[in-house]
Amino acid sequence: MLEAELPPVPEPIAPIDPASELDELRWAVVSFVRTEASGLSYKQALQWMSELDLQGVAGLCIVTNEAAERNKA
């Protein structure tokens, strides 16, 4: 009996480290009115958002700097 040849096993894809992306200075905090801050790590953006929320700023959201730039139009 002949054994069938198996296809080669592909090399594993290196997993993306989600923590590293969150540490990059690529995050912004936007409100209904404007971009409140940009060029932040995600942790910094959370701190900004918490502070602005305490001040009563409405419509807060964390987005990438690129998305915040598009929001200016």
C-alpha positions as CSV (number, residue, x, y, z in Angstrom):
1,M,0.0,0.0,0.0
2,L,1.4,3.4,-1.0
3,E,1.3,6.2,1.6
4,A,-0.1,9.5,0.3
5,E,2.3,12.4,0.5
6,L,1.2,15.1,3.0
7,P,1.6,18.7,2.1
8,P,4.3,20.6,4.0
9,V,3.3,22.1,7.3
10,P,3.3,25.9,7.0
11,E,5.4,28.0,9.2
12,P,3.4,29.4,12.1
13,I,2.5,33.1,11.9
14,A,4.0,35.1,14.7
15,P,1.2,36.4,16.9
16,I,0.7,40.1,17.1
17,D,1.4,41.4,20.6
18,P,-1.7,43.5,21.3
19,A,0.0,45.2,24.3
20,S,2.6,46.7,22.0
21,E,0.0,48.4,19.9
22,L,-1.7,49.8,22.9
23,D,1.7,51.2,24.1
24,E,2.2,53.1,20.8
25,L,1.5,56.8,20.7
26,R,-1.2,56.3,18.1
27,W,-4.4,57.0,20.1
28,A,-6.6,60.1,20.4
29,V,-9.6,61.1,22.5
30,V,-12.4,62.8,20.6
31,S,-15.6,64.4,21.7
32,F,-18.7,65.5,19.9
33,V,-17.0,68.9,19.4
34,R,-13.3,68.2,18.6
35,T,-10.2,66.1,19.1
36,E,-9.4,66.6,22.7
37,A,-6.0,65.0,22.7
38,S,-3.9,62.9,20.3
39,G,-0.5,61.2,20.2
40,L,-1.2,59.2,23.3
41,S,-0.7,55.6,24.5
42,Y,-4.0,53.8,25.1
43,K,-3.4,54.1,28.8
44,Q,-2.9,57.8,28.5
45,A,-6.0,58.1,26.4
46,L,-8.0,56.3,29.1
47,Q,-6.7,58.8,31.7
48,W,-7.6,61.8,29.5
49,M,-11.1,60.3,28.8
50,S,-11.7,59.8,32.6
51,E,-10.6,63.4,33.4
52,L,-12.7,64.9,30.6
53,D,-15.7,62.8,31.6
54,L,-15.4,64.2,35.1
55,Q,-15.5,67.7,33.5
56,G,-18.7,66.8,31.8
57,V,-17.4,66.7,28.2
58,A,-19.9,64.8,26.1
59,G,-19.4,62.1,23.4
60,L,-16.0,60.9,24.4
61,C,-14.3,58.1,22.4
62,I,-10.8,56.7,22.0
63,V,-9.8,56.3,18.3
64,T,-6.5,56.2,16.4
65,N,-4.8,59.4,15.5
66,E,-5.6,58.7,11.8
67,A,-9.3,58.5,12.6
68,A,-9.2,61.7,14.6
69,E,-7.6,63.5,11.7
70,R,-10.4,62.4,9.4
71,N,-12.9,63.6,12.0
72,K,-11.7,67.2,11.5
73,A,-13.4,67.5,8.1
